[in-house]
Amino acid sequence: MKNINYKNKLIKKLKYRSVYSGSKESDFILTNFANNNLENLDIKELESYEKFLTLGDMNIWNWVSDNEPLPFFEDQNYKKFISLMKENK
C-alpha cells in the first residue's frame, strides 16, 4: 500500500513537471510521454525520469529531435525515455 501511494504521488508530480517544463516544444513531448508511459514505469524508473527532467527541457528537446547527438548516460533509462519520446512525437 505504501509503495502504491508513493508511486501515485510520484506520477502526479512528474505529470505536472512534464506539462510545465518550459518551452512549448518540450512541454508537448514531455506531456505526451507522461500521459502515455508513466503509469507503466516502476518506481525506480519513475525516480530515474525525475532525475532525467533535471537535464533541462532544451537538452531533452535537442536529443529527441536529433538536433544534438546523445551523450553518454550512466542511467540507461534515459535512452529508453528518449526513444519512447521519439515514438510519441
Secondary structure, DSSP 8 states (H G I E B T S, - for coil): -HHHHHHHHHHHHHHHHHHTSSSHHHHHHHHHHHHHHGGGS-HHHHHHHHHHHTT-HHHHHHHHTTSS-----SSTHHHHHHHHHHHT-
